[in-house]
């Protein structure tokens, strides 16, 4: 019974989070964190907030192995990868809040 309750709680937490994690996001087998930043936007009543984050390796040979966009506020904002990503040397991210709310995301890129 406890096992089923624990699994149910884990599913509920996973459904409510708005984080995006793709690829290898731990430092192992030559994969290292190459970029991290915190992006935030304050709320404005009746408006949606949108921010774009662009990252590109200066070297064309280096490829992105993992991307983690972690929601720090547990809010309703939605992160998305619009261009590039895994296997490319660049990525373009779009961070969009719900109406009348802000967001705070921790962005980590591994290569």
C-alpha contacts under 8 A as a table, 3 or more apart, distances in Angstrom:
res1	aa1	res2	aa2	distance
1	X	4	X	5.26
1	X	5	X	6.33
2	X	5	X	5.08
2	X	6	X	6.12
3	X	6	X	5.14
3	X	7	X	6.27
4	X	7	X	5.13
4	X	8	X	6.15
5	X	8	X	5.07
5	X	9	X	6.22
6	X	9	X	5.17
6	X	10	X	6.25
7	X	10	X	5.08
7	X	11	X	6.26
8	X	11	X	5.18
8	X	12	X	6.30
9	X	12	X	5.13
9	X	13	X	6.28
10	X	13	X	5.21
10	X	14	X	6.18
11	X	14	X	5.06
11	X	15	X	6.16
12	X	15	X	5.22
12	X	16	X	6.36
13	X	16	X	5.33
13	X	17	X	6.37
14	X	17	X	5.57
15	X	18	X	8.00
16	X	74	X	7.86
17	X	71	X	7.30
17	X	74	X	6.18
17	X	75	X	7.92
18	X	70	X	7.49
18	X	71	X	6.06
18	X	74	X	7.03
18	X	75	X	7.47
18	X	76	X	6.96
18	X	77	X	6.92
18	X	78	X	6.16
18	X	79	X	7.28
19	X	68	X	7.58
19	X	69	X	5.53
19	X	70	X	4.59
19	X	71	X	5.29
19	X	78	X	7.98
19	X	79	X	7.13
20	X	67	X	7.76
20	X	68	X	5.81
20	X	69	X	5.02
20	X	70	X	6.49
20	X	79	X	6.94
20	X	80	X	7.57
21	X	25	X	7.51
21	X	66	X	7.63
21	X	67	X	5.81
21	X	68	X	4.34
21	X	69	X	6.20
21	X	70	X	7.73
22	X	25	X	7.40
22	X	66	X	5.66
22	X	67	X	5.37
22	X	68	X	6.46
22	X	86	X	7.90
23	X	65	X	5.80
23	X	66	X	4.12
23	X	67	X	6.41
23	X	86	X	6.88
24	X	31	X	7.74
24	X	65	X	5.84
24	X	66	X	4.62
24	X	67	X	7.62
24	X	110	X	7.44
25	X	65	X	7.71
25	X	66	X	5.10
25	X	67	X	6.50
25	X	68	X	6.70
25	X	109	X	7.79
25	X	110	X	6.33
26	X	31	X	7.24
26	X	32	X	7.53
26	X	33	X	8.00
26	X	110	X	7.95
27	X	30	X	7.13
27	X	31	X	5.15
27	X	32	X	5.06
27	X	33	X	6.91
28	X	31	X	5.38
28	X	32	X	7.31
31	X	65	X	7.17
31	X	110	X	6.34
31	X	111	X	5.50
32	X	110	X	5.42
32	X	111	X	5.70
33	X	36	X	7.50
33	X	108	X	6.91
33	X	109	X	5.88
33	X	110	X	4.32
33	X	111	X	6.47
34	X	108	X	7.76
34	X	109	X	5.91
34	X	110	X	5.48
34	X	111	X	6.27
35	X	107	X	7.81
35	X	108	X	5.68
35	X	109	X	5.13
35	X	110	X	7.06
36	X	106	X	7.13
36	X	107	X	5.35
36	X	108	X	4.35
36	X	109	X	6.39
37	X	106	X	5.87
37	X	107	X	5.38
37	X	108	X	6.83
38	X	104	X	6.90
38	X	105	X	5.63
38	X	106	X	4.52
38	X	107	X	6.20
39	X	104	X	5.71
39	X	105	X	5.32
39	X	106	X	6.52
39	X	107	X	7.53
40	X	102	X	7.37
40	X	103	X	5.40
40	X	104	X	4.15
40	X	105	X	6.31
41	X	49	X	6.87
41	X	51	X	7.94
41	X	102	X	5.23
41	X	103	X	5.46
41	X	104	X	6.64
42	X	49	X	7.99
42	X	101	X	7.19
42	X	102	X	4.61
42	X	103	X	6.81
43	X	47	X	7.83
43	X	49	X	7.24
43	X	100	X	5.58
43	X	101	X	4.38
43	X	102	X	4.10
43	X	103	X	7.76
44	X	47	X	5.63
44	X	48	X	7.54
44	X	49	X	7.73
44	X	100	X	5.36
44	X	101	X	6.67
44	X	102	X	7.54
45	X	99	X	7.35
45	X	100	X	4.37
45	X	101	X	7.41
46	X	99	X	5.62
46	X	100	X	4.84
47	X	99	X	5.14
47	X	100	X	5.42
47	X	101	X	7.97
48	X	96	X	7.00
48	X	97	X	5.53
48	X	98	X	5.59
48	X	99	X	4.46
48	X	100	X	6.30
48	X	101	X	7.19
49	X	96	X	5.72
49	X	97	X	5.18
49	X	98	X	7.41
49	X	99	X	7.57
49	X	101	X	7.67
49	X	102	X	6.67
50	X	94	X	7.08
50	X	95	X	5.56
50	X	96	X	4.40
50	X	97	X	6.44
51	X	94	X	6.01
51	X	95	X	5.22
51	X	96	X	6.61
52	X	92	X	7.15
52	X	93	X	5.64
52	X	94	X	4.71
52	X	95	X	6.25
53	X	92	X	5.87
53	X	93	X	5.05
53	X	94	X	6.53
53	X	95	X	8.00
54	X	90	X	7.56
54	X	91	X	5.98
54	X	92	X	4.54
54	X	93	X	6.30
55	X	90	X	5.53
55	X	91	X	5.43
55	X	92	X	6.51
56	X	89	X	5.86
56	X	90	X	4.11
56	X	91	X	6.53
57	X	60	X	6.75
57	X	62	X	6.71
57	X	63	X	7.79
57	X	89	X	5.50
57	X	90	X	6.29
59	X	62	X	5.85
59	X	89	X	7.82
60	X	63	X	7.72
60	X	89	X	6.22
61	X	89	X	7.46
62	X	89	X	5.98
62	X	111	X	7.05
63	X	86	X	7.26
63	X	87	X	5.30
63	X	88	X	5.21
63	X	89	X	4.59
63	X	90	X	7.85
63	X	111	X	5.95
64	X	67	X	7.71
64	X	85	X	6.48
64	X	86	X	5.12
64	X	87	X	5.50
64	X	88	X	5.82
64	X	89	X	5.77
64	X	90	X	7.25
64	X	109	X	7.19
64	X	110	X	6.02
64	X	111	X	4.53
65	X	86	X	5.52
65	X	87	X	6.52
65	X	109	X	7.89
65	X	110	X	5.54
65	X	111	X	4.87
66	X	86	X	6.36
66	X	109	X	5.90
66	X	110	X	4.84
66	X	111	X	6.71
67	X	85	X	7.57
67	X	86	X	7.71
67	X	107	X	7.57
67	X	108	X	5.90
67	X	109	X	4.69
67	X	110	X	6.24
68	X	106	X	7.84
68	X	107	X	5.83
68	X	108	X	5.09
68	X	109	X	6.46
69	X	79	X	7.10
69	X	105	X	6.37
69	X	106	X	5.77
69	X	107	X	4.60
69	X	108	X	6.48
70	X	105	X	5.43
70	X	106	X	5.06
70	X	107	X	6.43
71	X	74	X	5.64
71	X	75	X	7.30
71	X	103	X	7.71
71	X	104	X	6.23
71	X	105	X	4.70
71	X	106	X	6.58
72	X	103	X	7.84
72	X	104	X	5.43
72	X	105	X	5.47
72	X	106	X	6.74
73	X	103	X	6.49
73	X	104	X	5.92
73	X	105	X	7.73
75	X	103	X	6.80
76	X	97	X	6.55
76	X	98	X	5.94
77	X	95	X	7.09
77	X	96	X	5.53
77	X	97	X	3.97
77	X	98	X	5.61
77	X	102	X	7.45
77	X	103	X	6.08
78	X	95	X	5.92
78	X	96	X	5.28
78	X	97	X	6.23
78	X	98	X	7.99
79	X	93	X	7.16
79	X	94	X	5.79
79	X	95	X	4.51
79	X	96	X	6.36
80	X	93	X	5.76
80	X	94	X	5.27
80	X	95	X	6.53
81	X	84	X	7.53
81	X	85	X	7.09
81	X	91	X	7.18
81	X	92	X	6.04
81	X	93	X	4.64
81	X	94	X	6.35
82	X	91	X	7.69
82	X	92	X	5.56
82	X	93	X	5.67
82	X	94	X	6.57
83	X	90	X	7.98
83	X	91	X	5.70
83	X	92	X	5.09
83	X	93	X	7.36
84	X	87	X	7.92
84	X	88	X	5.61
84	X	89	X	7.44
84	X	90	X	5.46
84	X	91	X	4.38
84	X	92	X	6.39
85	X	88	X	5.56
85	X	89	X	7.56
85	X	90	X	6.31
85	X	91	X	4.78
85	X	92	X	7.61
88	X	91	X	7.39
97	X	101	X	6.19
97	X	102	X	5.81
97	X	103	X	6.23
98	X	101	X	5.62
98	X	102	X	7.43
